[in-house]
Amino acid sequence: MFEVPEAVRKKLLRYAPQGQPIWTHQTEFDTRPLPPTKLPPEETTAPEPVSEPLPPSISQKDRDRELAAFAKLAQLHTDPGCLDFTIQSIPIQPWAHQLKILRRVAQEFPRSYLIADEVGLGKTIETGLVLRYLLLAQKVKRVLVLAPASVQPQWHDELREKFNLHFWSYVQGELRDPYQQTSPLAANPWNSQDLILASSHLVRRNARMQELLEAAPWDLVILDEAHHARRKGPQERKDAPNRLLPLMGRLRSKTRALILLSATPMQIDPIEVFDLLSLLGLDGHWQYGDSFCNYFAALTSQPDRHILDFWQQMSTDYFKQGGQACPRLQQHLEKQDRLLTYRLQDTWQSGHKIRNPQTVLKDEPFITASRQYLTVNTPLKDKMFRHTRDTLRQYYRRGLIQQDVPLRQVQDNAIALEPNREAVLYRAVSDYVRHFYRLAQKENRKALGFLMTLYRKRLTSSFYAVQQSLQRRLDALLSQQGNGLTADDLAELDDADDAVIEGLESYLEPIDPKEIQYLEDLLRQFDNTGEDTKCAQFISMLRQELNERESAIVFTQYTDTMDWAHLTVGGLEAD
């Protein structure tokens, strides 16, 4: 480490590499011992005194220039070019829609947002860009990122590798940096570091939840896969939230800003979108779930005088709360019909009374333009980003990105099981799952029921996956240690009920001789299944694809199935 004046005097900037540094895991963590070095024989005579070398000479002009360069870095947070530096100092080239999100969040911080870009469009990249800028600009200091346990390591790696952000990951009761160094825990672990990454199901546990709520306030809280914060039975719109949703509501009062990430904010009912936007802050009539959902439903129905009044009530309320009309839509409407645009503004923005509803309802151009105006100008426009692959294709046609987005061609392939071996084994596993799932319901053992649900899903993935799960289950029962869950299972845990999470915290099943016998019989049947029909079909399809293209990527839901696929296609040079 050098002080800035010494670094300038020794002209250290000249030794900085021209390009981005290349990081490899092997070099970083190479623990091999250094080869022995042969030392010269010791001098018998006293060595001559060595004078300290004089520092290299540097002209006053160069000294001033380097001092200015260091000073600019030290005061980067005050420089107008801080945002540009954020983009130029990372080893990736963000897409146009990602830069759009960065610039808007940077301009309007500490406003909260829901980023709902489609799967694969880089929500992690967008979040990393936002975090890097806010930290460089010194707009935030304490940041908490909550992600599903299954992707927590991926978040940890990407934040460091792509954005040089060193978060402390809270795992197994420890805080670990990207190099697996641990940090001493304070009395409240959440106060131990300012940049913390944790799993979203960890904070749903009673003890961790209480610690988090008692910790020092945050500048920014980020929740990945935010749709896990939801109510039970959303289609019935019952006010019965799971534990994560009210926790985020309480965290909202302890942070300056909140960013939610979800590619699927609405899975069943619009009330799910309402719940997420409520965390960001809704005012007026928009803060009521029924009004929110009924408004968007009414936009697609045939209007009557009551619906017109409802539209006007919600729309004028939006503008009274500080909403602004979308400028692009405004320009488009004015080009089409300026007088019609003024009528839209008078009716839906200024709230002029609709004196003759029947005449308005018969005015088809006005009703059509009104639907468009009312759909766009809502709190969703101000609080949510949504980009799709079609958005990127439009960017490509306009020259905003250099590469087009591939079109997806989806084909479903039904595979019939071999009747004498595979179908029999499938029924046997299904019988086991069904029997013990019913037992779990009867005895209110929610954790056991959750495990049976996992096994049913794994059975549809591959015989190998469910075989490995059943073997882990048997080992856990016999050893009375652990619960047999893997990292893949933790991904499912984020969808589980709170009672299941509570049960798995102290999950230790009593030995059930009947289940042990069941498992041992099942596992013996796996040894006699013969050729795997799904495997044979998979290899045939893969060979056909590789005849037409140079490479192929195989996605699996479970790591066990991935291992099975890797072993299966070894002859095809799979990675």
C-alpha positions as CSV (number, residue, x, y, z in Angstrom):
1,M,0.0,0.0,0.0
2,F,1.3,3.5,-0.9
3,E,0.1,6.9,0.1
4,V,-0.9,9.0,-2.8
5,P,2.1,11.4,-2.7
6,E,4.5,8.4,-2.6
7,A,2.7,6.7,-5.5
8,V,2.9,9.8,-7.6
9,R,6.6,10.3,-6.7
10,K,7.4,6.8,-7.7
11,K,5.3,7.0,-10.9
12,L,3.4,3.9,-10.1
13,L,0.6,4.6,-12.6
14,R,3.0,3.8,-15.5
15,Y,2.9,0.1,-14.3
16,A,-0.9,-0.2,-14.5
17,P,-1.9,-2.8,-17.2
18,Q,-3.5,-1.4,-20.3
19,G,-6.4,-3.9,-20.4
20,Q,-8.7,-5.5,-17.9
21,P,-7.0,-7.9,-15.4
22,I,-7.7,-11.6,-16.1
23,W,-8.8,-13.6,-13.1
24,T,-8.7,-17.4,-12.9
25,H,-9.7,-19.6,-10.0
26,Q,-6.5,-21.7,-10.4
27,T,-4.2,-18.7,-10.1
28,E,-6.1,-17.1,-7.3
29,F,-6.3,-20.1,-5.1
30,D,-3.1,-21.9,-6.1
31,T,-1.9,-23.5,-2.8
32,R,1.0,-25.5,-4.2
33,P,4.2,-24.9,-2.3
34,L,6.9,-22.9,-4.1
35,P,9.9,-24.8,-5.4
36,P,13.0,-24.6,-3.1
37,T,15.4,-21.8,-4.0
38,K,19.1,-22.3,-3.8
39,L,20.6,-19.5,-1.8
40,P,24.2,-18.3,-2.4
41,P,26.8,-19.2,0.2
42,E,26.9,-16.8,3.1
43,E,29.4,-14.0,2.9
44,T,32.3,-14.3,5.4
45,T,33.2,-10.7,5.1
46,A,30.9,-7.9,6.2
47,P,28.8,-6.7,3.4
48,E,29.2,-3.2,2.2
49,P,26.5,-0.8,3.4
50,V,23.8,-0.4,0.8
51,S,22.3,3.1,0.5
52,E,18.6,3.4,-0.1
53,P,18.1,4.0,-3.9
54,L,16.9,7.5,-4.7
55,P,13.4,7.7,-6.0
56,P,13.1,8.2,-9.7
57,S,13.1,11.7,-10.8
58,I,9.7,13.1,-11.9
59,S,9.0,16.5,-13.4
60,Q,6.6,18.9,-11.7
61,K,4.3,18.6,-14.7
62,D,4.1,14.8,-14.5
63,R,3.7,15.0,-10.7
64,D,0.8,17.4,-11.0
65,R,-0.8,15.3,-13.7
66,E,-0.7,12.1,-11.7
67,L,-1.8,13.9,-8.5
68,A,-4.8,15.1,-10.5
69,A,-5.5,11.6,-11.7
70,F,-5.5,10.2,-8.2
71,A,-7.5,13.1,-6.9
72,K,-10.2,12.4,-9.5
73,L,-10.5,8.8,-8.4
74,A,-10.6,9.8,-4.8
75,Q,-13.4,12.3,-5.5
76,L,-15.2,10.1,-8.1
77,H,-18.5,10.3,-6.2
78,T,-18.6,14.1,-6.8
79,D,-17.6,13.9,-10.5
80,P,-20.4,14.2,-13.2
81,G,-18.7,11.3,-15.0
82,C,-19.3,8.8,-12.1
83,L,-22.1,7.1,-14.0
84,D,-20.0,6.8,-17.1
85,F,-17.1,5.4,-15.1
86,T,-19.4,2.8,-13.7
87,I,-20.1,1.5,-17.1
88,Q,-16.6,1.7,-18.5
89,S,-14.9,0.1,-15.6
90,I,-16.6,-3.3,-15.8
91,P,-15.6,-6.3,-18.1
92,I,-19.0,-6.6,-19.8
93,Q,-20.9,-4.5,-22.3
94,P,-24.4,-3.9,-20.9
95,W,-27.4,-3.9,-23.3
96,A,-29.5,-0.8,-24.0
97,H,-32.4,-1.8,-21.7
98,Q,-30.0,-2.4,-18.9
99,L,-28.4,1.0,-19.3
100,K,-31.9,2.5,-19.4
101,I,-32.7,1.0,-16.0
102,L,-29.3,2.1,-14.5
103,R,-29.8,5.7,-15.6
104,R,-33.3,6.0,-14.3
105,V,-32.5,4.5,-10.9
106,A,-29.4,6.7,-10.7
107,Q,-31.4,9.8,-11.5
108,E,-34.4,9.1,-9.2
109,F,-32.7,7.3,-6.2
110,P,-34.0,6.6,-3.5
111,R,-37.2,5.7,-5.4
112,S,-38.1,2.0,-5.2
113,Y,-38.7,-0.2,-8.2
114,L,-39.9,-3.6,-9.4
115,I,-37.7,-5.0,-12.2
116,A,-39.8,-7.5,-14.0
117,D,-37.7,-8.2,-17.1
118,E,-38.3,-11.5,-18.9
119,V,-36.1,-14.6,-17.9
120,G,-32.7,-14.3,-19.4
121,L,-32.6,-10.6,-20.0
122,G,-30.1,-9.9,-17.2
123,K,-31.8,-8.8,-14.0
124,T,-28.6,-9.7,-12.1
125,I,-26.6,-7.5,-14.5
126,E,-29.0,-4.6,-14.0
127,T,-28.8,-5.0,-10.3
128,G,-25.0,-5.1,-10.3
129,L,-24.9,-2.0,-12.4
130,V,-27.2,-0.1,-10.0
131,L,-25.2,-1.4,-7.0
132,R,-21.9,-0.4,-8.4
133,Y,-23.0,3.1,-9.3
134,L,-24.7,3.8,-6.0
135,L,-21.7,2.6,-4.0
136,L,-19.2,4.5,-6.2
137,A,-21.4,7.6,-5.9
138,Q,-21.5,7.1,-2.2
139,K,-25.3,7.2,-2.3
140,V,-25.5,4.0,-0.3
141,K,-23.4,2.3,2.3
142,R,-25.4,-0.5,3.9
143,V,-26.9,-2.9,1.3
144,L,-28.8,-6.2,1.9
145,V,-29.4,-8.6,-1.0
146,L,-31.8,-11.4,-0.5
147,A,-31.9,-14.3,-3.0
148,P,-33.1,-17.9,-3.1
149,A,-30.5,-20.2,-1.4
150,S,-30.0,-22.1,-4.7
151,V,-28.7,-19.0,-6.5
152,Q,-27.0,-17.3,-3.6
153,P,-23.5,-18.6,-4.7
154,Q,-24.2,-17.4,-8.2
155,W,-25.0,-13.9,-6.9
156,H,-21.9,-13.9,-4.8
157,D,-19.7,-14.8,-7.8
158,E,-21.3,-12.5,-10.3
159,L,-21.2,-9.4,-8.1
160,R,-17.4,-9.9,-7.6
161,E,-16.4,-11.1,-11.1
162,K,-18.5,-8.6,-13.1
163,F,-18.7,-5.6,-10.8
164,N,-15.8,-6.0,-8.3
165,L,-18.4,-5.8,-5.5
166,H,-17.3,-7.9,-2.5
167,F,-20.4,-8.8,-0.5
168,W,-20.4,-11.0,2.6
169,S,-22.5,-14.1,2.1
170,Y,-24.4,-15.2,5.2
171,V,-24.3,-19.1,5.1
172,Q,-24.3,-21.7,7.8
173,G,-24.1,-19.1,10.6
174,E,-21.0,-17.4,9.1
175,L,-20.3,-14.4,7.0
176,R,-18.0,-15.3,4.1
177,D,-16.4,-13.0,1.6
178,P,-15.8,-14.1,-2.1
179,Y,-12.5,-15.7,-1.1
180,Q,-14.2,-17.8,1.7
181,Q,-12.6,-15.7,4.4
182,T,-14.9,-15.4,7.4
183,S,-15.8,-12.3,9.5
184,P,-16.4,-12.1,13.2
185,L,-20.0,-11.8,14.0
186,A,-21.4,-8.9,16.0
187,A,-24.0,-9.4,18.7
188,N,-26.5,-8.9,15.9
189,P,-25.0,-10.7,12.8
190,W,-26.7,-8.2,10.4
191,N,-24.6,-5.4,11.9
192,S,-21.3,-7.2,11.3
193,Q,-20.8,-5.9,7.7
194,D,-22.4,-3.2,5.5
195,L,-22.7,-5.4,2.3
196,I,-24.5,-8.6,3.1
197,L,-25.9,-11.3,0.8
198,A,-28.3,-13.8,2.4
199,S,-31.0,-16.4,1.3
200,S,-34.6,-15.3,1.3
201,H,-35.7,-18.4,3.1
202,L,-33.1,-17.9,5.9
203,V,-34.7,-14.6,6.9
204,R,-38.1,-16.3,7.1
205,R,-36.9,-18.2,10.2
206,N,-38.1,-16.7,13.4
207,A,-34.7,-16.1,15.0
208,R,-33.1,-14.6,11.9
209,M,-36.2,-12.5,11.1
210,Q,-36.1,-10.9,14.6
211,E,-32.4,-10.2,14.3
212,L,-32.9,-8.6,10.9
213,L,-35.7,-6.3,12.1
214,E,-33.6,-5.2,15.1
215,A,-30.5,-4.5,13.0
216,A,-29.3,-1.0,11.9
217,P,-31.3,0.5,9.0
218,W,-30.2,-0.2,5.4
219,D,-29.7,2.2,2.5
220,L,-31.0,-0.4,0.0
221,V,-32.6,-3.8,0.2
222,I,-32.9,-6.0,-2.9
223,L,-35.1,-9.1,-3.1
224,D,-34.5,-11.6,-5.9
225,E,-37.4,-13.8,-7.1
226,A,-39.7,-11.4,-5.3
227,H,-42.8,-13.3,-6.3
228,H,-42.0,-15.7,-3.4
229,A,-43.3,-12.8,-1.1
230,R,-47.0,-13.4,-1.7
231,R,-50.3,-14.3,-0.1
232,K,-51.7,-17.9,0.1
233,G,-54.5,-18.6,-2.3
234,P,-54.1,-15.4,-4.4
235,Q,-56.9,-16.4,-6.7
236,E,-59.3,-16.1,-3.8
237,R,-57.6,-12.7,-2.8
238,K,-57.6,-13.7,0.9
239,D,-55.5,-11.6,3.1
240,A,-53.3,-14.5,4.2
241,P,-49.7,-13.6,3.4
242,N,-46.8,-15.9,3.8
243,R,-44.0,-14.9,6.2
244,L,-41.8,-13.2,3.6
245,L,-44.4,-10.7,2.4
246,P,-45.0,-8.9,5.8
247,L,-41.3,-9.2,6.6
248,M,-40.5,-7.1,3.4
249,G,-43.2,-4.7,4.5
250,R,-41.5,-4.2,7.8
251,L,-38.1,-3.9,6.2
252,R,-39.4,-1.2,3.9
253,S,-39.6,1.1,6.9
254,K,-36.0,0.3,7.7
255,T,-34.5,1.1,4.3
256,R,-34.2,4.1,2.1
257,A,-35.1,2.2,-1.0
258,L,-36.3,-1.3,-2.1
259,I,-35.7,-3.1,-5.4
260,L,-37.7,-6.2,-6.2
261,L,-36.7,-8.6,-9.0
262,S,-39.1,-11.0,-10.6
263,A,-39.6,-12.3,-14.1
264,T,-43.1,-13.5,-13.1
265,P,-44.7,-10.9,-10.8
266,M,-48.1,-12.2,-11.7
267,Q,-48.5,-16.0,-11.7
268,I,-52.1,-16.5,-10.8
269,D,-53.9,-13.2,-10.1
270,P,-53.3,-9.4,-10.4
271,I,-53.4,-9.2,-6.6
272,E,-49.8,-10.6,-6.7
273,V,-48.6,-7.5,-8.6
274,F,-50.5,-5.3,-6.2
275,D,-48.8,-7.0,-3.2
276,L,-45.3,-6.3,-4.7
277,L,-46.1,-2.7,-5.7
278,S,-47.6,-2.1,-2.2
279,L,-44.2,-2.8,-0.8
280,L,-42.8,0.0,-3.0
281,G,-45.6,2.4,-1.9
282,L,-49.1,3.0,-3.4
283,D,-51.2,6.0,-2.4
284,G,-54.8,7.0,-2.7
285,H,-57.4,4.6,-4.2
286,W,-54.4,2.6,-5.6
287,Q,-53.5,1.3,-2.2
288,Y,-56.6,-0.9,-2.0
289,G,-56.2,-4.3,-3.6
290,D,-59.7,-4.6,-5.0
291,S,-59.6,-1.1,-6.6
292,F,-56.2,-1.9,-8.2
293,C,-57.3,-5.2,-9.6
294,N,-60.8,-4.1,-10.7
295,Y,-59.3,-1.1,-12.5
296,F,-57.2,-3.3,-14.9
297,A,-60.1,-5.8,-15.3
298,A,-62.5,-2.9,-16.2
299,L,-60.1,-1.7,-19.0
300,T,-60.7,-4.9,-20.9
301,S,-64.5,-5.0,-20.4
302,Q,-67.4,-3.2,-22.1
303,P,-67.7,0.1,-20.3
304,D,-70.9,1.6,-18.9
305,R,-71.5,4.9,-17.1
306,H,-70.4,3.3,-13.7
307,I,-67.1,2.1,-15.3
308,L,-66.5,5.5,-16.8
309,D,-66.8,7.0,-13.3
310,F,-64.5,4.4,-11.9
311,W,-61.9,5.0,-14.6
312,Q,-62.0,8.7,-13.9
313,Q,-61.8,8.3,-10.1
314,M,-58.7,6.0,-10.4
315,S,-57.0,8.0,-13.1
316,T,-57.4,11.5,-11.6
317,D,-56.2,10.0,-8.3
318,Y,-53.0,8.8,-10.0
319,F,-52.3,12.3,-11.3
320,K,-53.2,13.9,-8.0
321,Q,-50.5,11.7,-6.3
322,G,-47.8,13.1,-8.6
323,G,-48.2,10.9,-11.6
324,Q,-47.1,12.3,-15.0
325,A,-48.5,11.5,-18.4
326,C,-46.2,9.3,-20.6
327,P,-44.5,11.8,-22.9
328,R,-44.1,9.3,-25.8
329,L,-47.8,8.3,-25.7
330,Q,-48.7,12.0,-25.5
331,Q,-46.6,12.8,-28.6
332,H,-48.1,9.8,-30.5
333,L,-51.7,10.9,-29.6
334,E,-51.1,14.5,-30.6
335,K,-49.8,13.4,-34.0
336,Q,-53.0,11.4,-34.5
337,D,-55.6,13.8,-33.2
338,R,-54.7,16.9,-31.2
339,L,-58.3,17.7,-30.2
340,L,-58.9,14.1,-29.0
341,T,-55.8,14.3,-26.9
342,Y,-57.1,17.4,-25.2
343,R,-60.4,15.6,-24.4
344,L,-58.4,12.7,-22.9
345,Q,-56.5,15.1,-20.7
346,D,-59.6,17.0,-19.6
347,T,-61.5,13.8,-18.8
348,W,-58.9,11.5,-17.2
349,Q,-56.2,13.9,-15.9
350,S,-58.1,17.1,-14.9
351,G,-61.3,15.2,-14.0
352,H,-63.8,17.3,-15.9
353,K,-67.3,15.8,-15.2
354,I,-68.6,13.5,-17.8
355,R,-72.0,15.2,-18.5
356,N,-73.4,12.9,-21.1
357,P,-72.1,9.3,-20.5
358,Q,-74.2,7.7,-23.3
359,T,-72.7,10.0,-25.9
360,V,-69.2,9.2,-24.6
361,L,-69.9,5.4,-24.7
362,K,-70.9,5.6,-28.3
363,D,-67.7,7.5,-29.3
364,E,-65.6,4.5,-30.3
365,P,-62.4,6.5,-31.2
366,F,-62.5,8.2,-27.8
367,I,-63.1,4.9,-25.9
368,T,-60.3,3.2,-27.8
369,A,-57.8,6.0,-27.1
370,S,-59.0,6.2,-23.5
371,R,-58.2,2.5,-23.0
372,Q,-54.7,3.1,-24.3
373,Y,-54.2,6.3,-22.2
374,L,-55.6,4.7,-19.0
375,T,-53.5,1.5,-19.4
376,V,-50.2,3.3,-19.7
377,N,-50.7,6.1,-17.1
378,T,-50.8,4.1,-13.9
379,P,-48.4,3.5,-11.0
380,L,-47.0,0.5,-12.9
381,K,-45.3,3.0,-15.3
382,D,-43.5,4.7,-12.5
383,K,-42.6,1.8,-10.3
384,M,-42.0,-1.2,-12.7
385,F,-39.7,-2.1,-15.5
386,R,-40.7,-4.8,-18.0
387,H,-38.6,-5.7,-21.0
388,T,-39.2,-8.8,-23.2
389,R,-37.4,-10.5,-26.0
390,D,-39.6,-8.6,-28.4
391,T,-38.2,-5.3,-26.9
392,L,-34.6,-6.5,-27.7
393,R,-35.6,-7.4,-31.2
394,Q,-36.9,-3.9,-31.7
395,Y,-33.6,-2.5,-30.3
396,Y,-31.7,-4.7,-32.8
397,R,-33.7,-3.4,-35.7
398,R,-33.0,0.1,-34.6
399,G,-29.3,-0.6,-34.2
400,L,-29.2,-0.2,-30.5
401,I,-27.7,-3.7,-29.9
402,Q,-25.3,-5.6,-32.2
403,Q,-26.9,-9.1,-32.0
404,D,-30.4,-10.2,-32.6
405,V,-32.3,-12.4,-30.0
406,P,-32.8,-16.0,-31.3
407,L,-36.3,-17.2,-31.8
408,R,-37.5,-20.1,-29.7
409,Q,-38.9,-23.2,-31.2
410,V,-40.6,-25.3,-28.5
411,Q,-41.3,-28.9,-29.1
412,D,-43.0,-31.2,-26.5
413,N,-42.0,-34.8,-26.7
414,A,-44.1,-37.4,-24.8
415,I,-42.1,-40.5,-23.9
416,A,-43.9,-43.8,-23.1
417,L,-42.4,-45.8,-20.3
418,E,-41.4,-49.4,-20.9
419,P,-44.5,-51.3,-19.6
420,N,-42.9,-54.3,-17.9
421,R,-40.1,-52.6,-16.0
422,E,-40.2,-48.8,-16.0
423,A,-44.0,-48.4,-15.6
424,V,-44.0,-50.9,-12.7
425,L,-41.2,-48.9,-11.0
426,Y,-43.0,-45.6,-11.6
427,R,-46.1,-46.9,-10.0
428,A,-44.2,-48.3,-7.0
429,V,-42.5,-45.0,-6.3
430,S,-45.9,-43.2,-6.8
431,D,-47.5,-45.5,-4.3
432,Y,-44.7,-44.8,-1.8
433,V,-45.1,-41.1,-2.2
434,R,-48.9,-41.2,-2.1
435,H,-48.9,-43.4,1.1
436,F,-46.5,-41.3,3.1
437,Y,-48.0,-38.0,1.8
438,R,-51.4,-39.1,3.2
439,L,-49.7,-40.1,6.4
440,A,-48.1,-36.6,6.6
441,Q,-51.5,-35.0,6.1
442,K,-53.2,-37.2,8.7
443,E,-50.5,-36.5,11.3
444,N,-50.0,-32.9,10.3
445,R,-46.3,-33.5,9.5
446,K,-45.9,-30.7,6.9
447,A,-42.2,-31.2,6.5
448,L,-42.7,-34.9,5.5
449,G,-45.4,-33.9,3.1
450,F,-43.1,-31.4,1.5
451,L,-40.4,-34.1,1.0
452,M,-43.0,-36.4,-0.7
453,T,-43.9,-33.6,-3.0
454,L,-40.2,-33.2,-3.9
455,Y,-39.9,-36.9,-4.7
456,R,-42.9,-36.8,-7.0
457,K,-41.2,-33.9,-9.0
458,R,-37.9,-35.7,-9.1
459,L,-39.7,-38.8,-10.5
460,T,-40.8,-36.8,-13.5
461,S,-37.3,-35.6,-14.0
462,S,-35.4,-38.9,-14.2
463,F,-35.3,-42.3,-12.5
464,Y,-31.7,-41.5,-11.4
465,A,-32.8,-38.3,-9.6
466,V,-35.5,-39.9,-7.6
467,Q,-33.2,-42.9,-6.9
468,Q,-30.6,-40.6,-5.4
469,S,-33.2,-38.8,-3.3
470,L,-34.6,-42.0,-1.9
471,Q,-31.1,-43.2,-1.1
472,R,-30.4,-39.9,0.8
473,R,-33.8,-40.3,2.6
474,L,-32.9,-43.9,3.7
475,D,-29.5,-42.8,4.9
476,A,-31.0,-40.0,6.9
477,L,-33.5,-42.3,8.5
478,L,-30.9,-44.9,9.4
479,S,-28.2,-42.5,10.7
480,Q,-30.7,-40.0,12.3
481,Q,-28.5,-37.2,10.9
482,G,-29.6,-34.5,8.6
483,N,-32.7,-34.4,6.4
484,G,-31.4,-35.6,3.0
485,L,-32.1,-32.2,1.4
486,T,-29.8,-30.9,-1.4
487,A,-29.2,-27.4,-2.8
488,D,-31.8,-28.2,-5.5
489,D,-34.3,-28.9,-2.8
490,L,-33.6,-25.5,-1.2
491,A,-34.9,-23.9,-4.4
492,E,-38.2,-25.6,-3.9
493,L,-38.1,-24.5,-0.3
494,D,-38.6,-20.9,-1.3
495,D,-42.1,-22.0,-2.6
496,A,-42.9,-23.9,0.6
497,D,-45.3,-22.8,3.4
498,D,-43.9,-21.2,6.5
499,A,-44.8,-24.2,8.5
500,V,-42.7,-26.4,6.3
501,I,-39.7,-24.1,6.7
502,E,-40.2,-24.2,10.5
503,G,-40.5,-27.9,10.4
504,L,-37.3,-28.4,8.4
505,E,-35.3,-26.2,10.8
506,S,-35.4,-29.0,13.4
507,Y,-36.4,-31.8,11.1
508,L,-35.5,-35.2,12.6
509,E,-37.9,-38.0,11.7
510,P,-38.4,-41.0,14.1
511,I,-37.3,-44.3,12.7
512,D,-40.2,-45.9,10.9
513,P,-39.5,-49.5,10.1
514,K,-42.3,-49.6,7.6
515,E,-40.8,-46.7,5.6
516,I,-37.3,-48.2,5.8
517,Q,-38.6,-51.4,4.4
518,Y,-40.4,-49.6,1.7
519,L,-37.3,-47.7,0.7
520,E,-35.1,-50.7,0.6
521,D,-37.5,-52.6,-1.6
522,L,-37.8,-49.6,-4.0
523,L,-34.0,-49.1,-4.3
524,R,-33.6,-52.8,-5.2
525,Q,-36.0,-52.4,-8.1
526,F,-33.9,-49.6,-9.5
527,D,-31.1,-52.2,-10.1
528,N,-33.4,-54.1,-12.6
529,T,-34.8,-51.4,-14.8
530,G,-32.7,-52.2,-17.8
531,E,-32.4,-49.6,-20.6
532,D,-33.8,-46.2,-19.7
533,T,-36.3,-45.2,-22.4
534,K,-36.0,-41.5,-21.7
535,C,-32.3,-41.8,-21.9
536,A,-32.4,-43.6,-25.2
537,Q,-34.8,-40.9,-26.6
538,F,-32.6,-38.1,-25.3
539,I,-29.4,-39.5,-26.9
540,S,-31.2,-40.0,-30.2
541,M,-32.5,-36.4,-30.2
542,L,-29.1,-35.0,-29.2
543,R,-27.3,-36.9,-32.0
544,Q,-29.8,-35.5,-34.5
545,E,-29.3,-31.9,-33.2
546,L,-25.5,-32.2,-33.3
547,N,-25.7,-33.3,-36.9
548,E,-27.3,-29.9,-37.7
549,R,-25.3,-27.6,-35.4
550,E,-22.0,-27.4,-33.7
551,S,-23.1,-27.3,-30.0
552,A,-26.1,-27.9,-27.8
553,I,-26.9,-26.9,-24.2
554,V,-28.9,-29.3,-22.0
555,F,-30.9,-27.8,-19.1
556,T,-32.1,-30.0,-16.2
557,Q,-34.2,-29.1,-13.2
558,Y,-32.1,-31.1,-10.8
559,T,-28.3,-31.6,-10.4
560,D,-28.8,-35.4,-10.1
561,T,-30.4,-35.4,-13.5
562,M,-27.6,-33.3,-14.9
563,D,-25.1,-35.8,-13.5
564,W,-27.0,-38.6,-15.1
565,A,-27.1,-36.8,-18.5
566,H,-23.4,-36.1,-18.3
567,L,-22.6,-39.7,-17.7
568,T,-25.1,-40.8,-20.4
569,V,-23.7,-38.6,-23.2
570,G,-20.1,-39.0,-22.4
571,G,-19.5,-40.6,-25.7
572,L,-20.9,-37.5,-27.4
573,E,-18.2,-35.3,-25.8
574,A,-20.7,-33.5,-23.5
575,D,-19.5,-30.9,-21.0
